[in-house]
Every structure is written in structure tokens, then in C-alpha cells.
Amino acid sequence: MAASYKPRKGDKSGAASDSPSQSTLIRRWGIRAVLLALIVGLYQWANTINDRFYILTPAELNETVQHSLKLAADLNTDPKTNASLIISTLVNQLADRHPEMSWATDIGNKRDWVFNNAGGAMGSMYILHASITEYVIIFGSAVGTEGHSGRHTADDYFHILTGQQSAYEAGDLTREIYNPGDVHHMKRGVVKQYAAAPETWALEYARGWIPLMLPFGFADTFFSTLDLITLYHTVRVTGKEMIKNLLIGKI
């Protein structure tokens, strides 16, 4: 005699019980689509107002760079100290021209110089100014580096101080070359491979929503170098400068 089976209360069988119903899935993906659309819309709206918060301009910065380069050339400085003279002159001029912004000017303080690993490239940087919509840093490498530029939501301007930087976009068969005094404009949304020769240093200026650039700057730490001490100092210095500028009304 065949045994009979009576399902217990609450016992569910079949594939349908092991996965959400079709209506639940549709609802979940619908919510995600709405959230994504809101984020994209918010980003597009934010990009229509961020220019009202800019104080610096690439043209003015390059004028200051050119003055610093000319001073170093006129003094016929030793190449080993040339970068130090250019950078110190540049930093002092920026702080004098824009007292309405908070600047870090103690470039001799090694504690505030930090390594940066991003897109496979490695360099060191000193954060001169950091706010929500603008940052200005000295960035480069004494030994040279090469990597992925990142695809950013801000415009990035490399004002070359010493050495040489080269770059190209996918599909280009020749490289772009930037020497002291030149400006390499990395437009937002554009991605390149770039390389810096040994002892290349630049004044890097970014304008846009700066916090959205930070994940790219931190990713290599979490997935490659695991250098949490450098990450701590990067967050410490960046946060300190952003807060100082917010307190004086600089967004």
C-alpha cells in the first residue's frame, strides 16, 4: 500500500518558494532604476551650479607658474634645487593672491607630503588647497611613474613645473608631450594613459565636485598596496583642509 504524505503547515515546496516572486523582482529593480535616475539627475543639476563656487582659474594659475619658472631661470639655480625654488615661489604667490582661501604652505614639512597610488601610477603630493569644488596640489615623482588617469567628474589641469609628462587617448598613435610651462588639461569624463619622466613635478588643479574623485584615489590602497598609514595621512590632510575652507565659507 502506497504511503500517503500530508504537507505540514507552513511547508512549501517547488522552485517558486525558493526565489522571490516576479512582481517582487520587478518592484526591486524599479526602485533601483528610480534611485539611479535620481542620482544622475542630481549630478547633472549639481554640475550646473558648481562654477559659482570657483575662485581660481587655469589661466591665472599658469601665469603664476610662468612667473616662478622665469624667476628660477633668471637666478640660474642649480638643477638639484630648481624644483624647490619654483615650488616655494609658486606657493607663496598663490597664498598672497588669494587670502580668501585657506592654503597649506609649509612644503618643507615632510609629515604633510603623502604618497598617492591611483590607476597603477605612484607619486607623492602636497595638498596646498582642498575644498568641495577645487583642489590644488603639488604632484609628481622623483623616479618617474606611469598609469591610468582615471575617468573623473572634474576637470584636471597639470601645470608642468619640471621634467616632462606624456599622455595619449585610446586610438591615438602618437603621444602628447608636456614640458615645463605647459598645461595638460584632462577634461572631465576623458581617460588617458600617462607617464611622467623622473623628477617631474606639476601644480595640479582640479575643479568640479572633488569628493567624487576620492574613490579613485583610495582604490589602490584597498586592493593593492594596503598602506593604511598613508591612507590615514591622506584623509587627515584632505579633511583638515576641506574643513578649514568650509569654516571660512569656501565651498
LUMVEX-621508 format. One record per residue (C-alpha): residue number from 0; x negated, y, z negated. Coordinates in nm, 4 decimals, m for minus. Example, Ala and Ser with C-alpha at 12.3 -4.5 7.8 and 13.67 -1.06 7.14 Angstrom:
residues 2
<atom><n>0</n><east>m1.2300</east><north>m0.4500</north><up>m0.7800</up></atom>
<atom><n>1</n><east>m1.3670</east><north>m0.1060</north><up>m0.7140</up></atom>
This chain:
residues 251
<atom><n>0</n><east>0.0000</east><north>0.0000</north><up>0.0000</up></atom>
<atom><n>1</n><east>m0.1487</east><north>0.3339</north><up>0.1046</up></atom>
<atom><n>2</n><east>m0.2349</east><north>0.5671</north><up>m0.1790</up></atom>
<atom><n>3</n><east>m0.0417</east><north>0.8912</north><up>m0.1882</up></atom>
<atom><n>4</n><east>m0.2035</east><north>1.2305</north><up>m0.2511</up></atom>
<atom><n>5</n><east>m0.0391</east><north>1.5335</north><up>m0.4001</up></atom>
<atom><n>6</n><east>m0.2362</east><north>1.8596</north><up>m0.3893</up></atom>
<atom><n>7</n><east>m0.2934</east><north>2.0151</north><up>m0.7271</up></atom>
<atom><n>8</n><east>m0.1600</east><north>2.3590</north><up>m0.7995</up></atom>
<atom><n>9</n><east>m0.3968</east><north>2.6187</north><up>m0.6566</up></atom>
<atom><n>10</n><east>m0.5824</east><north>2.3632</north><up>m0.4454</up></atom>
<atom><n>11</n><east>m0.6335</east><north>2.4983</north><up>m0.0911</up></atom>
<atom><n>12</n><east>m0.7741</east><north>2.3035</north><up>0.1969</up></atom>
<atom><n>13</n><east>m0.8698</east><north>2.3859</north><up>0.5540</up></atom>
<atom><n>14</n><east>m1.1124</east><north>2.6213</north><up>0.7176</up></atom>
<atom><n>15</n><east>m0.8798</east><north>2.9178</north><up>0.6780</up></atom>
<atom><n>16</n><east>m0.9198</east><north>2.9067</north><up>0.2989</up></atom>
<atom><n>17</n><east>m1.2994</east><north>2.9347</north><up>0.3231</up></atom>
<atom><n>18</n><east>m1.3073</east><north>3.2711</north><up>0.5023</up></atom>
<atom><n>19</n><east>m1.1173</east><north>3.5986</north><up>0.4882</up></atom>
<atom><n>20</n><east>m0.8082</east><north>3.6274</north><up>0.6991</up></atom>
<atom><n>21</n><east>m0.8277</east><north>3.8025</north><up>1.0344</up></atom>
<atom><n>22</n><east>m0.6375</east><north>4.1025</north><up>0.9015</up></atom>
<atom><n>23</n><east>m0.8846</east><north>4.1400</north><up>0.6134</up></atom>
<atom><n>24</n><east>m1.1787</east><north>4.1374</north><up>0.8534</up></atom>
<atom><n>25</n><east>m1.0133</east><north>4.3942</north><up>1.0778</up></atom>
<atom><n>26</n><east>m0.9481</east><north>4.6168</north><up>0.7780</up></atom>
<atom><n>27</n><east>m1.3074</east><north>4.5898</north><up>0.6566</up></atom>
<atom><n>28</n><east>m1.4582</east><north>4.6729</north><up>0.9950</up></atom>
<atom><n>29</n><east>m1.2070</east><north>4.9523</north><up>1.0402</up></atom>
<atom><n>30</n><east>m1.3196</east><north>5.1114</north><up>0.7127</up></atom>
<atom><n>31</n><east>m1.6837</east><north>5.0755</north><up>0.8154</up></atom>
<atom><n>32</n><east>m1.6147</east><north>5.2361</north><up>1.1526</up></atom>
<atom><n>33</n><east>m1.4372</east><north>5.5304</north><up>0.9870</up></atom>
<atom><n>34</n><east>m1.7251</east><north>5.5780</north><up>0.7400</up></atom>
<atom><n>35</n><east>m1.9784</east><north>5.5668</north><up>1.0243</up></atom>
<atom><n>36</n><east>m1.7776</east><north>5.8219</north><up>1.2230</up></atom>
<atom><n>37</n><east>m1.7625</east><north>6.0495</north><up>0.9166</up></atom>
<atom><n>38</n><east>m2.1392</east><north>6.0239</north><up>0.8651</up></atom>
<atom><n>39</n><east>m2.2107</east><north>6.1014</north><up>1.2305</up></atom>
<atom><n>40</n><east>m1.9654</east><north>6.3910</north><up>1.2234</up></atom>
<atom><n>41</n><east>m2.1197</east><north>6.5267</north><up>0.9031</up></atom>
<atom><n>42</n><east>m2.4681</east><north>6.5040</north><up>1.0541</up></atom>
<atom><n>43</n><east>m2.3616</east><north>6.6831</north><up>1.3729</up></atom>
<atom><n>44</n><east>m2.1916</east><north>6.9578</north><up>1.1720</up></atom>
<atom><n>45</n><east>m2.4938</east><north>6.9922</north><up>0.9426</up></atom>
<atom><n>46</n><east>m2.7187</east><north>7.0426</north><up>1.2443</up></atom>
<atom><n>47</n><east>m2.5119</east><north>7.3467</north><up>1.3445</up></atom>
<atom><n>48</n><east>m2.5870</east><north>7.5313</north><up>1.0200</up></atom>
<atom><n>49</n><east>m2.9401</east><north>7.4334</north><up>0.9161</up></atom>
<atom><n>50</n><east>m3.1051</east><north>7.7056</north><up>1.1259</up></atom>
<atom><n>51</n><east>m2.9670</east><north>7.9697</north><up>0.8891</up></atom>
<atom><n>52</n><east>m3.1971</east><north>7.8362</north><up>0.6174</up></atom>
<atom><n>53</n><east>m3.5231</east><north>7.8520</north><up>0.8161</up></atom>
<atom><n>54</n><east>m3.7751</east><north>8.1178</north><up>0.7175</up></atom>
<atom><n>55</n><east>m4.0804</east><north>8.0095</north><up>0.9165</up></atom>
<atom><n>56</n><east>m4.1206</east><north>7.9930</north><up>1.2939</up></atom>
<atom><n>57</n><east>m4.3619</east><north>7.7822</north><up>1.5009</up></atom>
<atom><n>58</n><east>m4.4860</east><north>8.0960</north><up>1.6810</up></atom>
<atom><n>59</n><east>m4.5721</east><north>8.2746</north><up>1.3577</up></atom>
<atom><n>60</n><east>m4.7449</east><north>7.9678</north><up>1.2188</up></atom>
<atom><n>61</n><east>m4.9524</east><north>7.9322</north><up>1.5335</up></atom>
<atom><n>62</n><east>m5.0523</east><north>8.2974</north><up>1.5112</up></atom>
<atom><n>63</n><east>m5.1829</east><north>8.2301</north><up>1.1604</up></atom>
<atom><n>64</n><east>m5.3638</east><north>7.9186</north><up>1.2836</up></atom>
<atom><n>65</n><east>m5.5295</east><north>8.1133</north><up>1.5655</up></atom>
<atom><n>66</n><east>m5.6500</east><north>8.3787</north><up>1.3200</up></atom>
<atom><n>67</n><east>m5.8008</east><north>8.1119</north><up>1.0932</up></atom>
<atom><n>68</n><east>m5.9747</east><north>7.9404</north><up>1.3845</up></atom>
<atom><n>69</n><east>m6.1171</east><north>8.2713</north><up>1.5091</up></atom>
<atom><n>70</n><east>m6.2497</east><north>8.3587</north><up>1.1635</up></atom>
<atom><n>71</n><east>m6.4297</east><north>8.0253</north><up>1.1383</up></atom>
<atom><n>72</n><east>m6.5765</east><north>8.0699</north><up>1.4881</up></atom>
<atom><n>73</n><east>m6.6939</east><north>8.4242</north><up>1.4122</up></atom>
<atom><n>74</n><east>m6.8693</east><north>8.3068</north><up>1.0974</up></atom>
<atom><n>75</n><east>m7.0442</east><north>8.0252</north><up>1.2864</up></atom>
<atom><n>76</n><east>m6.9785</east><north>7.7897</north><up>0.9989</up></atom>
<atom><n>77</n><east>m7.1401</east><north>7.4513</north><up>0.9575</up></atom>
<atom><n>78</n><east>m6.9106</east><north>7.1903</north><up>1.1220</up></atom>
<atom><n>79</n><east>m6.9118</east><north>6.9981</north><up>0.7915</up></atom>
<atom><n>80</n><east>m6.7455</east><north>7.2899</north><up>0.6128</up></atom>
<atom><n>81</n><east>m6.5468</east><north>7.4243</north><up>0.9078</up></atom>
<atom><n>82</n><east>m6.2253</east><north>7.2418</north><up>0.8173</up></atom>
<atom><n>83</n><east>m6.2386</east><north>7.3657</north><up>0.4584</up></atom>
<atom><n>84</n><east>m6.2747</east><north>7.7281</north><up>0.5702</up></atom>
<atom><n>85</n><east>m5.9953</east><north>7.7035</north><up>0.8269</up></atom>
<atom><n>86</n><east>m5.7540</east><north>7.5380</north><up>0.5839</up></atom>
<atom><n>87</n><east>m5.8267</east><north>7.7686</north><up>0.2888</up></atom>
<atom><n>88</n><east>m5.7885</east><north>8.0794</north><up>0.5090</up></atom>
<atom><n>89</n><east>m5.4660</east><north>7.9453</north><up>0.6560</up></atom>
<atom><n>90</n><east>m5.3132</east><north>7.8556</north><up>0.3198</up></atom>
<atom><n>91</n><east>m5.3899</east><north>8.1956</north><up>0.1653</up></atom>
<atom><n>92</n><east>m5.2405</east><north>8.3771</north><up>0.4634</up></atom>
<atom><n>93</n><east>m4.9191</east><north>8.1753</north><up>0.4513</up></atom>
<atom><n>94</n><east>m4.8737</east><north>8.2404</north><up>0.0794</up></atom>
<atom><n>95</n><east>m4.9372</east><north>8.6145</north><up>0.1284</up></atom>
<atom><n>96</n><east>m4.6986</east><north>8.6432</north><up>0.4246</up></atom>
<atom><n>97</n><east>m4.4101</east><north>8.4582</north><up>0.2596</up></atom>
<atom><n>98</n><east>m4.3915</east><north>8.5269</north><up>m0.1147</up></atom>
<atom><n>99</n><east>m4.0191</east><north>8.4429</north><up>m0.0992</up></atom>
<atom><n>100</n><east>m4.1167</east><north>8.0759</north><up>m0.0647</up></atom>
<atom><n>101</n><east>m4.2944</east><north>7.8572</north><up>m0.3169</up></atom>
<atom><n>102</n><east>m4.6370</east><north>7.7392</north><up>m0.1979</up></atom>
<atom><n>103</n><east>m4.8880</east><north>7.4915</north><up>m0.3370</up></atom>
<atom><n>104</n><east>m5.2270</east><north>7.6484</north><up>m0.2652</up></atom>
<atom><n>105</n><east>m5.4752</east><north>7.4551</north><up>m0.4798</up></atom>
<atom><n>106</n><east>m5.6101</east><north>7.2476</north><up>m0.1922</up></atom>
<atom><n>107</n><east>m5.9212</east><north>7.1656</north><up>m0.3943</up></atom>
<atom><n>108</n><east>m5.7086</east><north>6.9665</north><up>m0.6373</up></atom>
<atom><n>109</n><east>m5.7528</east><north>6.6066</north><up>m0.5240</up></atom>
<atom><n>110</n><east>m5.4689</east><north>6.4944</north><up>m0.7504</up></atom>
<atom><n>111</n><east>m5.2186</east><north>6.6554</north><up>m0.5136</up></atom>
<atom><n>112</n><east>m5.3704</east><north>6.5018</north><up>m0.1991</up></atom>
<atom><n>113</n><east>m5.1981</east><north>6.1737</north><up>m0.1179</up></atom>
<atom><n>114</n><east>m5.2354</east><north>5.9042</north><up>0.1439</up></atom>
<atom><n>115</n><east>m4.9465</east><north>5.8536</north><up>0.3823</up></atom>
<atom><n>116</n><east>m4.8765</east><north>5.5281</north><up>0.5660</up></atom>
<atom><n>117</n><east>m4.5983</east><north>5.5587</north><up>0.8214</up></atom>
<atom><n>118</n><east>m4.5368</east><north>5.3840</north><up>1.1514</up></atom>
<atom><n>119</n><east>m4.8623</east><north>5.1929</north><up>1.1175</up></atom>
<atom><n>120</n><east>m5.0714</east><north>5.5109</north><up>1.1018</up></atom>
<atom><n>121</n><east>m5.2607</east><north>5.6174</north><up>0.7907</up></atom>
<atom><n>122</n><east>m5.3724</east><north>5.9651</north><up>0.6929</up></atom>
<atom><n>123</n><east>m5.3847</east><north>6.1948</north><up>0.3941</up></atom>
<atom><n>124</n><east>m5.1761</east><north>6.5021</north><up>0.3323</up></atom>
<atom><n>125</n><east>m5.1440</east><north>6.8040</north><up>0.1102</up></atom>
<atom><n>126</n><east>m4.7918</east><north>6.9430</north><up>0.0738</up></atom>
<atom><n>127</n><east>m4.8057</east><north>7.3215</north><up>0.0980</up></atom>
<atom><n>128</n><east>m4.4291</east><north>7.3749</north><up>0.1045</up></atom>
<atom><n>129</n><east>m4.1320</east><north>7.1413</north><up>0.0799</up></atom>
<atom><n>130</n><east>m3.7664</east><north>7.2405</north><up>0.0812</up></atom>
<atom><n>131</n><east>m3.4477</east><north>7.0759</north><up>0.2046</up></atom>
<atom><n>132</n><east>m3.4790</east><north>7.2188</north><up>0.5571</up></atom>
<atom><n>133</n><east>m3.8532</east><north>7.2877</north><up>0.6046</up></atom>
<atom><n>134</n><east>m4.1852</east><north>7.1413</north><up>0.5085</up></atom>
<atom><n>135</n><east>m4.5434</east><north>7.2466</north><up>0.5755</up></atom>
<atom><n>136</n><east>m4.8328</east><north>7.0123</north><up>0.5115</up></atom>
<atom><n>137</n><east>m5.1978</east><north>6.9688</north><up>0.5957</up></atom>
<atom><n>138</n><east>m5.2197</east><north>6.6231</north><up>0.7526</up></atom>
<atom><n>139</n><east>m5.4978</east><north>6.4268</north><up>0.9144</up></atom>
<atom><n>140</n><east>m5.7658</east><north>6.1660</north><up>0.8756</up></atom>
<atom><n>141</n><east>m6.1410</east><north>6.1755</north><up>0.8272</up></atom>
<atom><n>142</n><east>m6.1812</east><north>5.8409</north><up>1.0077</up></atom>
<atom><n>143</n><east>m5.9041</east><north>5.8636</north><up>1.2686</up></atom>
<atom><n>144</n><east>m5.5736</east><north>5.6810</north><up>1.2975</up></atom>
<atom><n>145</n><east>m5.3065</east><north>5.5662</north><up>1.5442</up></atom>
<atom><n>146</n><east>m4.9430</east><north>5.4641</north><up>1.5223</up></atom>
<atom><n>147</n><east>m4.5722</east><north>5.5218</north><up>1.5822</up></atom>
<atom><n>148</n><east>m4.4452</east><north>5.8780</north><up>1.5467</up></atom>
<atom><n>149</n><east>m4.1032</east><north>5.7807</north><up>1.4117</up></atom>
<atom><n>150</n><east>m3.7702</east><north>5.8952</north><up>1.5542</up></atom>
<atom><n>151</n><east>m3.6694</east><north>6.1873</north><up>1.3375</up></atom>
<atom><n>152</n><east>m3.3755</east><north>6.4177</north><up>1.2752</up></atom>
<atom><n>153</n><east>m3.6080</east><north>6.7193</north><up>1.2574</up></atom>
<atom><n>154</n><east>m3.8385</east><north>6.8997</north><up>1.4989</up></atom>
<atom><n>155</n><east>m4.2037</east><north>6.8484</north><up>1.4115</up></atom>
<atom><n>156</n><east>m4.4879</east><north>7.0823</north><up>1.5143</up></atom>
<atom><n>157</n><east>m4.8514</east><north>6.9720</north><up>1.4846</up></atom>
<atom><n>158</n><east>m5.0816</east><north>7.2761</north><up>1.4937</up></atom>
<atom><n>159</n><east>m5.4222</east><north>7.1199</north><up>1.5535</up></atom>
<atom><n>160</n><east>m5.6990</east><north>7.2680</north><up>1.3367</up></atom>
<atom><n>161</n><east>m5.9934</east><north>7.0365</north><up>1.4045</up></atom>
<atom><n>162</n><east>m6.0540</east><north>6.7232</north><up>1.6097</up></atom>
<atom><n>163</n><east>m5.8147</east><north>6.6010</north><up>1.8749</up></atom>
<atom><n>164</n><east>m5.4731</east><north>6.4375</north><up>1.8890</up></atom>
<atom><n>165</n><east>m5.3338</east><north>6.2452</north><up>2.1852</up></atom>
<atom><n>166</n><east>m4.9882</east><north>6.1014</north><up>2.2488</up></atom>
<atom><n>167</n><east>m4.7518</east><north>5.9650</north><up>2.5114</up></atom>
<atom><n>168</n><east>m4.3915</east><north>5.8551</north><up>2.5541</up></atom>
<atom><n>169</n><east>m4.2946</east><north>5.5109</north><up>2.6839</up></atom>
<atom><n>170</n><east>m4.3127</east><north>5.5206</north><up>3.0628</up></atom>
<atom><n>171</n><east>m4.5884</east><north>5.7822</north><up>3.0775</up></atom>
<atom><n>172</n><east>m4.9107</east><north>5.6515</north><up>3.2308</up></atom>
<atom><n>173</n><east>m5.1314</east><north>5.9377</north><up>3.1161</up></atom>
<atom><n>174</n><east>m5.1793</east><north>6.0829</north><up>2.7700</up></atom>
<atom><n>175</n><east>m5.1070</east><north>6.4270</north><up>2.6321</up></atom>
<atom><n>176</n><east>m5.4164</east><north>6.5837</north><up>2.4715</up></atom>
<atom><n>177</n><east>m5.4106</east><north>6.8457</north><up>2.1949</up></atom>
<atom><n>178</n><east>m5.7208</east><north>7.0336</north><up>2.0794</up></atom>
<atom><n>179</n><east>m5.7756</east><north>7.2978</north><up>1.8071</up></atom>
<atom><n>180</n><east>m5.5252</east><north>7.5792</north><up>1.8522</up></atom>
<atom><n>181</n><east>m5.2804</east><north>7.3638</north><up>2.0497</up></atom>
<atom><n>182</n><east>m4.9321</east><north>7.2778</north><up>1.9250</up></atom>
<atom><n>183</n><east>m4.7859</east><north>6.9311</north><up>1.9692</up></atom>
<atom><n>184</n><east>m4.4079</east><north>6.9671</north><up>1.9467</up></atom>
<atom><n>185</n><east>m4.2382</east><north>6.6399</north><up>1.8569</up></atom>
<atom><n>186</n><east>m3.8738</east><north>6.7078</north><up>1.9417</up></atom>
<atom><n>187</n><east>m3.6106</east><north>6.5526</north><up>1.7195</up></atom>
<atom><n>188</n><east>m3.4975</east><north>6.2151</north><up>1.8471</up></atom>
<atom><n>189</n><east>m3.8114</east><north>6.1685</north><up>2.0602</up></atom>
<atom><n>190</n><east>m4.0533</east><north>5.8854</north><up>1.9821</up></atom>
<atom><n>191</n><east>m4.4193</east><north>5.8566</north><up>2.0829</up></atom>
<atom><n>192</n><east>m4.7326</east><north>5.6606</north><up>2.0162</up></atom>
<atom><n>193</n><east>m5.0005</east><north>5.8963</north><up>1.8907</up></atom>
<atom><n>194</n><east>m5.3667</east><north>5.8840</north><up>1.7956</up></atom>
<atom><n>195</n><east>m5.5965</east><north>6.1169</north><up>1.6056</up></atom>
<atom><n>196</n><east>m5.9731</east><north>6.1206</north><up>1.6503</up></atom>
<atom><n>197</n><east>m6.1969</east><north>6.1125</north><up>1.3396</up></atom>
<atom><n>198</n><east>m6.1904</east><north>6.4379</north><up>1.1406</up></atom>
<atom><n>199</n><east>m5.8671</east><north>6.5556</north><up>1.2978</up></atom>
<atom><n>200</n><east>m5.6663</east><north>6.7856</north><up>1.0716</up></atom>
<atom><n>201</n><east>m5.3446</east><north>6.9679</north><up>1.1507</up></atom>
<atom><n>202</n><east>m5.0948</east><north>7.2052</north><up>0.9998</up></atom>
<atom><n>203</n><east>m4.7719</east><north>7.0103</north><up>1.0343</up></atom>
<atom><n>204</n><east>m4.4431</east><north>7.1990</north><up>1.0231</up></atom>
<atom><n>205</n><east>m4.1053</east><north>7.0243</north><up>1.0282</up></atom>
<atom><n>206</n><east>m3.7659</east><north>7.1933</north><up>1.0425</up></atom>
<atom><n>207</n><east>m3.4383</east><north>7.0077</north><up>1.0053</up></atom>
<atom><n>208</n><east>m3.2852</east><north>6.8003</north><up>0.7265</up></atom>
<atom><n>209</n><east>m3.6088</east><north>6.6888</north><up>0.5615</up></atom>
<atom><n>210</n><east>m3.4669</east><north>6.4249</north><up>0.3194</up></atom>
<atom><n>211</n><east>m3.3589</east><north>6.2174</north><up>0.6221</up></atom>
<atom><n>212</n><east>m3.7269</east><north>6.1880</north><up>0.7209</up></atom>
<atom><n>213</n><east>m3.8330</east><north>6.0356</north><up>0.3890</up></atom>
<atom><n>214</n><east>m3.7317</east><north>5.6703</north><up>0.4534</up></atom>
<atom><n>215</n><east>m3.9757</east><north>5.6520</north><up>0.7456</up></atom>
<atom><n>216</n><east>m4.2473</east><north>5.7927</north><up>0.5236</up></atom>
<atom><n>217</n><east>m4.1811</east><north>5.5383</north><up>0.2496</up></atom>
<atom><n>218</n><east>m4.1098</east><north>5.2217</north><up>0.4508</up></atom>
<atom><n>219</n><east>m4.4714</east><north>5.1094</north><up>0.4959</up></atom>
<atom><n>220</n><east>m4.5243</east><north>5.1270</north><up>0.1208</up></atom>
<atom><n>221</n><east>m4.2432</east><north>4.8808</north><up>0.0528</up></atom>
<atom><n>222</n><east>m4.3121</east><north>4.6437</north><up>0.3424</up></atom>
<atom><n>223</n><east>m4.6886</east><north>4.6697</north><up>0.3904</up></atom>
<atom><n>224</n><east>m4.9241</east><north>4.8490</north><up>0.1520</up></atom>
<atom><n>225</n><east>m4.7271</east><north>4.8038</north><up>m0.1742</up></atom>
<atom><n>226</n><east>m4.9222</east><north>5.1048</north><up>m0.3002</up></atom>
<atom><n>227</n><east>m4.6710</east><north>5.2148</north><up>m0.5608</up></atom>
<atom><n>228</n><east>m4.9120</east><north>5.4578</north><up>m0.7265</up></atom>
<atom><n>229</n><east>m4.9406</east><north>5.6591</north><up>m0.4046</up></atom>
<atom><n>230</n><east>m4.5622</east><north>5.6406</north><up>m0.3656</up></atom>
<atom><n>231</n><east>m4.5215</east><north>5.7799</north><up>m0.7164</up></atom>
<atom><n>232</n><east>m4.7521</east><north>6.0743</north><up>m0.6457</up></atom>
<atom><n>233</n><east>m4.5812</east><north>6.1422</north><up>m0.3114</up></atom>
<atom><n>234</n><east>m4.2394</east><north>6.1541</north><up>m0.4782</up></atom>
<atom><n>235</n><east>m4.3797</east><north>6.3591</north><up>m0.7667</up></atom>
<atom><n>236</n><east>m4.5332</east><north>6.6267</north><up>m0.5454</up></atom>
<atom><n>237</n><east>m4.2470</east><north>6.6386</north><up>m0.2920</up></atom>
<atom><n>238</n><east>m3.9807</east><north>6.6527</north><up>m0.5632</up></atom>
<atom><n>239</n><east>m4.1701</east><north>6.9215</north><up>m0.7560</up></atom>
<atom><n>240</n><east>m4.1971</east><north>7.1473</north><up>m0.4506</up></atom>
<atom><n>241</n><east>m3.8355</east><north>7.0953</north><up>m0.3407</up></atom>
<atom><n>242</n><east>m3.7041</east><north>7.1734</north><up>m0.6880</up></atom>
<atom><n>243</n><east>m3.9239</east><north>7.4843</north><up>m0.7198</up></atom>
<atom><n>244</n><east>m3.7861</east><north>7.6149</north><up>m0.3902</up></atom>
<atom><n>245</n><east>m3.4260</east><north>7.5336</north><up>m0.4790</up></atom>
<atom><n>246</n><east>m3.4678</east><north>7.7306</north><up>m0.8028</up></atom>
<atom><n>247</n><east>m3.5647</east><north>8.0419</north><up>m0.6058</up></atom>
<atom><n>248</n><east>m3.2806</east><north>7.9906</north><up>m0.3572</up></atom>
<atom><n>249</n><east>m3.4713</east><north>7.8328</north><up>m0.0678</up></atom>
<atom><n>250</n><east>m3.2636</east><north>7.5508</north><up>0.0830</up></atom>
